Amino acid sequence: MEFVLVILFFFVAPIVIIGMWTSHKKDMAKMKMELGKSEKQNIDNEFAALKSRLEVLEAIVTDKKYQLNEEISQLNDKSAPLN
């Protein structure tokens, strides 16, 4: 009976512990991979938002009215009397 307990303790217990540890590592790797997909999706969404904002800014800056207003503003600044 003691021999069986010794065999269980020295051979079966480490196998069970290694199996639990391996399963834990596999679960952690799976969770990390899912988190990576989530982070990638967040980065893609942020990139799309920034791209659309940049397109709006480009449209504003290249608009002829904007350029004309800038030129008028510069002329007004040059013609303002100095104190």
Legacy VTK file of the C-alpha trace (Angstrom):
# vtk DataFile Version 3.0
C-alpha trace
ASCII
DATASET POLYDATA
POINTS 83 float
0.000 0.000 0.000
2.809 2.419 0.838
4.526 1.525 -2.422
1.419 2.557 -4.367
1.288 5.884 -2.557
4.955 6.505 -3.303
4.391 5.716 -6.993
1.372 8.019 -7.055
3.280 10.808 -5.346
6.454 10.620 -7.429
5.028 9.730 -10.848
1.359 10.614 -11.157
1.349 13.906 -9.246
4.052 15.528 -11.435
2.229 14.409 -14.566
-0.993 16.008 -13.299
0.834 19.203 -12.289
2.605 19.431 -15.650
-0.708 18.870 -17.421
-2.363 21.653 -15.420
0.574 23.998 -16.068
0.535 23.233 -19.815
-3.214 23.811 -19.982
-2.802 27.130 -18.179
-0.058 28.242 -20.571
-2.209 27.286 -23.556
-5.171 29.249 -22.175
-2.976 32.284 -21.537
-1.579 32.143 -25.081
-5.116 31.959 -26.476
-6.209 34.960 -24.397
-3.142 36.923 -25.484
-3.873 36.166 -29.136
-7.482 37.344 -28.742
-6.261 40.505 -27.048
-3.888 41.074 -29.946
-6.790 40.869 -32.391
-8.762 43.336 -30.274
-5.837 45.770 -30.126
-5.359 45.481 -33.884
-9.044 46.266 -34.435
-8.761 49.314 -32.144
-5.699 50.548 -34.033
-7.445 50.023 -37.378
-10.491 51.986 -36.151
-8.318 54.815 -34.859
-6.372 54.907 -38.130
-9.616 55.139 -40.127
-10.831 58.016 -37.931
-7.546 59.885 -38.322
-7.587 59.322 -42.070
-11.073 60.809 -42.395
-10.076 63.813 -40.246
-7.018 64.357 -42.425
-9.186 64.282 -45.553
-11.441 66.966 -44.051
-8.448 69.126 -43.142
-6.986 68.730 -46.628
-10.306 69.764 -48.141
-10.403 72.875 -45.952
-6.819 73.934 -46.630
-7.026 73.391 -50.382
-10.328 75.282 -50.626
-9.923 78.535 -52.573
-11.955 80.481 -49.994
-9.549 79.424 -47.259
-6.549 80.516 -49.313
-8.207 83.839 -50.150
-9.013 84.476 -46.480
-5.387 83.737 -45.553
-4.112 86.186 -48.178
-6.530 88.897 -46.992
-5.507 88.269 -43.387
-1.824 88.608 -44.290
-2.503 91.851 -46.182
-4.441 93.226 -43.211
-1.579 92.340 -40.882
0.947 94.106 -43.138
-1.195 97.238 -43.505
-1.955 97.568 -39.768
-0.194 100.587 -38.272
2.756 99.859 -36.033
2.723 101.372 -32.523
LINES 1 84
83 0 1 2 3 4 5 6 7 8 9 10 11 12 13 14 15 16 17 18 19 20 21 22 23 24 25 26 27 28 29 30 31 32 33 34 35 36 37 38 39 40 41 42 43 44 45 46 47 48 49 50 51 52 53 54 55 56 57 58 59 60 61 62 63 64 65 66 67 68 69 70 71 72 73 74 75 76 77 78 79 80 81 82
